[in-house]
Amino acid sequence: MKECRIFYGLSEEQKNAAISQLRGIVKKYEKGRTVIRENYIVNEIGILLKGNLCISKYTEEGKELLMQKLTPSYLVGAEIACTRRKDSPYIVYSPKESSVYWFLADKILKPGEINESIRMVMFQNLMVFLADENIRKYYKIESITTKSVRERIIKYLELQRKKAGDDSFYIKLNREQMANFLGMNRCVLSHELKLMEKEGKIRLKKNYFEIIKL
C-alpha cells in the first residue's frame, strides 16, 4: 500500500503516520463482485491492495465497454469522491478476488483531519493523479475515435511504448479486454495483430509486445 502514489514524497515514518490517521478499512471482494455501482454516491477513496478491478460502462443491449483495468497500488474512485455530486458515472467490479483499502476523501480534501504537512503532500499527489487521469482519458478518446482498425491499434501501442519508455512492454489487458477497450471485435483485433506481426511491424507473445516498426 505504501507504494501508492498518494504517499509519494513522504518518509517511512510519515507514511505510517498517514495510514494511522486515515483510519481506513480493508474490504475484500470475491470474483465478479461489484465494488462501485453506477450512480452510487462515493465519499471514499480506495487503494487497490490485491487483484484487479475493471471500470466499465454497459450499453442498453448489455454490452460491456471497458474503460480501464486497475492494478495493485492504484487509486479507486478518487475522481468521483473529489467531485461535488460524488455520484459514479460507471461501474467498478472485481474480475478476480481483490481487496481495497478505503478511507474518507475528506481526510485529504479538508484540513484538520490529519497532520497538515502530511495532508498537503497527499493533496498535491492526489491533484497530480487526477490530472494524469484526464490526460489518459484524452489519449483513449484519440485512439477510439480513429476510424481505421489498424490506426486505432497503432495509436494504442504507441501510447503503451511511451508509458513504458521502451519498445518492449507488457499490456495488462487480455485480448478480449483490449478489443473492448479499443471498441472492436476480438477476432478483428487478433487478425490485425497477427497481420502486423507477419509484416514485421511487431512481435508479440501473449501480453508481451515489441514494436519493430510501425
DOFI-518298 format. One line per field, with one value per residue (C-alpha): residue number from 1; residue in one letter; chain; z, y, x. Coordinates in Angstrom, 1 decimal, m for minus. Layout:
DOFI-518298
i	(NUM | ...) $
aa	(a | ...) $
ch	(A | ...) $
w	(Z | ...) $
v	(Y | ...) $
u	(X | ...) $
//
This chain:
DOFI-518298
i	(1 | 2 | 3 | 4 | 5 | 6 | 7 | 8 | 9 | 10 | 11 | 12 | 13 | 14 | 15 | 16 | 17 | 18 | 19 | 20 | 21 | 22 | 23 | 24 | 25 | 26 | 27 | 28 | 29 | 30 | 31 | 32 | 33 | 34 | 35 | 36 | 37 | 38 | 39 | 40 | 41 | 42 | 43 | 44 | 45 | 46 | 47 | 48 | 49 | 50 | 51 | 52 | 53 | 54 | 55 | 56 | 57 | 58 | 59 | 60 | 61 | 62 | 63 | 64 | 65 | 66 | 67 | 68 | 69 | 70 | 71 | 72 | 73 | 74 | 75 | 76 | 77 | 78 | 79 | 80 | 81 | 82 | 83 | 84 | 85 | 86 | 87 | 88 | 89 | 90 | 91 | 92 | 93 | 94 | 95 | 96 | 97 | 98 | 99 | 100 | 101 | 102 | 103 | 104 | 105 | 106 | 107 | 108 | 109 | 110 | 111 | 112 | 113 | 114 | 115 | 116 | 117 | 118 | 119 | 120 | 121 | 122 | 123 | 124 | 125 | 126 | 127 | 128 | 129 | 130 | 131 | 132 | 133 | 134 | 135 | 136 | 137 | 138 | 139 | 140 | 141 | 142 | 143 | 144 | 145 | 146 | 147 | 148 | 149 | 150 | 151 | 152 | 153 | 154 | 155 | 156 | 157 | 158 | 159 | 160 | 161 | 162 | 163 | 164 | 165 | 166 | 167 | 168 | 169 | 170 | 171 | 172 | 173 | 174 | 175 | 176 | 177 | 178 | 179 | 180 | 181 | 182 | 183 | 184 | 185 | 186 | 187 | 188 | 189 | 190 | 191 | 192 | 193 | 194 | 195 | 196 | 197 | 198 | 199 | 200 | 201 | 202 | 203 | 204 | 205 | 206 | 207 | 208 | 209 | 210 | 211 | 212 | 213 | 214) $
aa	(m | k | e | c | r | i | f | y | g | l | s | e | e | q | k | n | a | a | i | s | q | l | r | g | i | v | k | k | y | e | k | g | r | t | v | i | r | e | n | y | i | v | n | e | i | g | i | l | l | k | g | n | l | c | i | s | k | y | t | e | e | g | k | e | l | l | m | q | k | l | t | p | s | y | l | v | g | a | e | i | a | c | t | r | r | k | d | s | p | y | i | v | y | s | p | k | e | s | s | v | y | w | f | l | a | d | k | i | l | k | p | g | e | i | n | e | s | i | r | m | v | m | f | q | n | l | m | v | f | l | a | d | e | n | i | r | k | y | y | k | i | e | s | i | t | t | k | s | v | r | e | r | i | i | k | y | l | e | l | q | r | k | k | a | g | d | d | s | f | y | i | k | l | n | r | e | q | m | a | n | f | l | g | m | n | r | c | v | l | s | h | e | l | k | l | m | e | k | e | g | k | i | r | l | k | k | n | y | f | e | i | i | k | l) $
ch	(A | A | A | A | A | A | A | A | A | A | A | A | A | A | A | A | A | A | A | A | A | A | A | A | A | A | A | A | A | A | A | A | A | A | A | A | A | A | A | A | A | A | A | A | A | A | A | A | A | A | A | A | A | A | A | A | A | A | A | A | A | A | A | A | A | A | A | A | A | A | A | A | A | A | A | A | A | A | A | A | A | A | A | A | A | A | A | A | A | A | A | A | A | A | A | A | A | A | A | A | A | A | A | A | A | A | A | A | A | A | A | A | A | A | A | A | A | A | A | A | A | A | A | A | A | A | A | A | A | A | A | A | A | A | A | A | A | A | A | A | A | A | A | A | A | A | A | A | A | A | A | A | A | A | A | A | A | A | A | A | A | A | A | A | A | A | A | A | A | A | A | A | A | A | A | A | A | A | A | A | A | A | A | A | A | A | A | A | A | A | A | A | A | A | A | A | A | A | A | A | A | A | A | A | A | A | A | A | A | A | A | A | A | A) $
w	(0.0 | 0.8 | m2.9 | m3.9 | m5.5 | m2.8 | m0.5 | m2.8 | m1.1 | 2.4 | 4.7 | 6.0 | 9.4 | 7.7 | 5.7 | 8.8 | 10.5 | 7.5 | 7.4 | 11.1 | 10.8 | 7.7 | 9.8 | 6.7 | 6.4 | 4.1 | 2.2 | 0.3 | m2.9 | m4.5 | m8.2 | m10.1 | m7.1 | m7.8 | m6.0 | m7.1 | m8.8 | m11.5 | m9.9 | m6.5 | m4.1 | m3.4 | m0.4 | 0.0 | m1.9 | m2.3 | m2.7 | m4.5 | m2.4 | m4.2 | m7.5 | m10.3 | m10.8 | m14.0 | m14.7 | m17.3 | m18.8 | m20.2 | m23.2 | m23.3 | m25.1 | m22.2 | m24.0 | m21.7 | m22.6 | m20.7 | m19.7 | m17.5 | m15.7 | m12.3 | m10.8 | m7.2 | m5.6 | m8.0 | m6.5 | m6.8 | m7.0 | m6.4 | m9.4 | m8.1 | m4.5 | m5.4 | m7.4 | m5.9 | m6.7 | m5.9 | m8.0 | m10.1 | m13.9 | m14.2 | m12.6 | m10.9 | m10.5 | m9.4 | m12.2 | m9.6 | m5.8 | m4.7 | m1.7 | m1.3 | 1.5 | 1.8 | 3.6 | 3.6 | 0.9 | 3.3 | 5.3 | 2.4 | 1.0 | 4.3 | 6.9 | 10.5 | 9.8 | 9.7 | 10.2 | 7.9 | 6.4 | 5.5 | 4.2 | 1.9 | 0.3 | m0.2 | m1.5 | m4.1 | m5.1 | m5.5 | m7.8 | m10.0 | m10.1 | m11.2 | m13.9 | m15.2 | m15.4 | m17.5 | m19.9 | m20.0 | m21.0 | m23.7 | m25.3 | m25.1 | m26.9 | m29.5 | m30.0 | m30.2 | m32.5 | m35.2 | m37.8 | m39.1 | m37.1 | m37.8 | m36.8 | m33.5 | m32.7 | m33.6 | m31.5 | m28.6 | m28.9 | m29.3 | m26.1 | m24.3 | m25.6 | m24.4 | m21.0 | m20.7 | m22.2 | m24.2 | m27.5 | m25.5 | m22.9 | m21.1 | m21.6 | m18.7 | m20.8 | m22.3 | m26.0 | m25.1 | m22.8 | m25.3 | m28.1 | m25.8 | m24.8 | m28.5 | m29.5 | m31.9 | m32.2 | m30.6 | m33.9 | m35.8 | m33.2 | m33.2 | m37.1 | m37.3 | m34.7 | m36.5 | m39.8 | m38.2 | m36.8 | m40.2 | m41.8 | m39.3 | m37.5 | m34.1 | m32.1 | m29.6 | m27.1 | m25.2 | m23.3 | m24.2 | m27.2 | m29.0 | m31.6 | m34.6 | m37.0 | m37.1) $
v	(0.0 | 2.4 | 2.2 | 4.0 | 7.4 | 9.2 | 8.6 | 9.9 | 12.3 | 11.1 | 9.4 | 6.0 | 7.5 | 9.9 | 7.1 | 5.1 | 8.2 | 8.9 | 5.4 | 5.6 | 8.9 | 8.0 | 5.3 | 3.3 | m0.2 | m3.1 | m4.7 | m7.9 | m8.7 | m12.1 | m12.7 | m10.9 | m8.7 | m5.1 | m2.6 | 0.6 | 0.8 | 3.3 | 6.4 | 5.2 | 8.0 | 7.7 | 9.5 | 7.4 | 6.9 | 3.4 | 1.9 | m1.4 | m3.8 | m7.1 | m8.4 | m6.2 | m4.0 | m3.2 | 0.2 | m0.3 | 1.1 | m1.0 | m0.3 | m0.7 | m4.1 | m5.2 | m4.9 | m4.0 | m1.1 | m1.5 | 1.9 | 0.9 | m2.1 | m1.2 | m3.0 | m3.0 | 0.4 | 2.2 | 4.7 | 3.7 | 6.2 | 9.2 | 11.2 | 10.5 | 11.4 | 14.7 | 16.0 | 18.0 | 15.4 | 12.4 | 10.1 | 7.4 | 7.5 | 4.0 | 0.6 | m0.9 | m4.7 | m7.3 | m9.8 | m11.9 | m11.9 | m8.5 | m6.2 | m2.5 | m0.1 | 2.6 | 6.0 | 9.1 | 11.6 | 14.5 | 13.3 | 14.7 | 17.3 | 19.2 | 20.5 | 19.3 | 15.6 | 14.5 | 16.2 | 19.2 | 18.8 | 15.2 | 16.2 | 18.8 | 16.3 | 13.8 | 16.5 | 17.5 | 13.9 | 13.5 | 16.5 | 15.1 | 11.8 | 13.4 | 15.4 | 12.3 | 10.5 | 13.4 | 13.0 | 9.2 | 9.6 | 12.1 | 9.5 | 6.9 | 9.2 | 9.9 | 6.1 | 5.1 | 8.0 | 6.9 | 5.1 | 2.7 | m0.5 | m0.5 | 3.1 | 2.5 | m0.3 | 1.7 | 4.7 | 2.4 | 0.6 | 3.8 | 5.1 | 1.9 | 2.3 | 5.9 | 4.9 | 2.0 | 4.1 | 1.1 | m0.7 | m3.8 | m3.7 | m5.7 | m4.9 | m5.9 | m6.4 | m9.7 | m9.8 | m9.6 | m6.6 | m4.9 | m5.3 | m4.0 | m1.0 | m0.2 | m0.6 | m3.5 | m7.2 | m9.6 | m11.6 | m8.4 | m7.3 | m10.8 | m10.9 | m7.4 | m8.2 | m11.4 | m9.5 | m6.8 | m9.5 | m11.1 | m7.8 | m7.4 | m4.4 | m6.0 | m9.1 | m10.5 | m13.3 | m13.2 | m9.9 | m9.0 | m6.7 | m5.4 | m2.7 | m3.2 | m0.6 | 1.0) $
u	(0.0 | 2.8 | 3.9 | 0.7 | 1.4 | m0.8 | 2.2 | 4.9 | 7.4 | 6.6 | 9.2 | 8.5 | 7.6 | 5.2 | 3.6 | 3.0 | 1.5 | m0.7 | m2.1 | m2.8 | m4.6 | m6.6 | m8.2 | m9.3 | m10.7 | m9.8 | m12.7 | m12.4 | m14.2 | m14.9 | m14.6 | m17.4 | m18.4 | m19.4 | m17.3 | m18.9 | m22.3 | m23.3 | m24.9 | m23.6 | m22.5 | m18.8 | m17.3 | m14.3 | m11.0 | m9.6 | m6.2 | m6.2 | m4.1 | m4.6 | m6.1 | m7.6 | m10.6 | m12.3 | m14.0 | m16.8 | m20.0 | m22.8 | m24.9 | m28.7 | m28.0 | m25.9 | m22.5 | m19.6 | m17.4 | m14.2 | m12.7 | m9.8 | m8.3 | m6.7 | m3.7 | m2.4 | m1.5 | m3.9 | m6.3 | m10.0 | m12.9 | m10.7 | m12.1 | m15.7 | m15.1 | m13.5 | m16.5 | m19.4 | m22.1 | m19.9 | m22.1 | m20.4 | m20.8 | m19.6 | m19.4 | m16.3 | m16.2 | m13.6 | m12.7 | m10.9 | m10.5 | m9.4 | m9.0 | m9.2 | m8.2 | m10.9 | m10.6 | m12.8 | m11.8 | m12.3 | m9.3 | m7.2 | m9.5 | m10.2 | m7.7 | m7.9 | m8.4 | m4.7 | m1.3 | m1.3 | 2.1 | 1.3 | m2.1 | m0.6 | 1.8 | m1.0 | m3.3 | m0.7 | m0.2 | m4.0 | m4.2 | m1.4 | m3.2 | m6.4 | m4.5 | m2.8 | m6.2 | m7.6 | m4.6 | m5.0 | m8.7 | m7.7 | m5.4 | m8.1 | m10.6 | m8.0 | m7.5 | m11.1 | m12.2 | m9.8 | m11.9 | m9.2 | m8.8 | m5.0 | m4.7 | m6.5 | m4.2 | m1.1 | m2.1 | m2.7 | 0.6 | 2.5 | 0.9 | 2.0 | 5.5 | 5.6 | 4.4 | 6.9 | 9.8 | 10.8 | 9.9 | 9.1 | 6.3 | 3.6 | m0.1 | m2.2 | m5.4 | m6.2 | m7.3 | m11.0 | m10.4 | m8.1 | m10.6 | m13.3 | m11.2 | m10.5 | m14.1 | m13.7 | m14.4 | m11.8 | m11.5 | m10.8 | m8.1 | m6.4 | m6.4 | m4.9 | m2.2 | m1.2 | m1.1 | 1.1 | 3.4 | 3.6 | 4.5 | 7.4 | 5.9 | 5.6 | 6.5 | 4.1 | 3.8 | 0.5 | 0.6 | 4.2 | 4.6 | 7.7 | 7.4 | 9.7 | 8.5 | 5.0) $
//
